[in-house]
């Protein structure tokens, strides 16, 4: 089984760089690896007509996010991210001991 590595992951803050929703920003809700698509919060809202049921006796029209291609989004750098810890070289560790 091969894993596909993408430049974004669930929870990242991204900006749409091309297509009809260019300039929109939002958080990634889901990454669909097989189709190279992502769901971005508040971007490409589509209307889904819900059938009448016990849970929904009147029926309704629900709005939800539609997928966009992963190549159309770029990661927005966040200042909150802390830099990774620097590892001390092995020579410095031996001097202290």
RATAPE-V419517 format. One record per helix or strand of 3 or more residues. SS is the DSSP state (a for helix, b for strand). FROM is the first residue (numbers start at 1). TO is the last residue. If there is no record, write none. Layout:
{{SS,FROM,TO} {SS,FROM,TO}}
This chain:
{{b,13,16} {b,25,32} {b,37,40} {b,45,50} {b,60,65} {b,67,69} {a,70,72} {b,73,75} {a,90,96}}
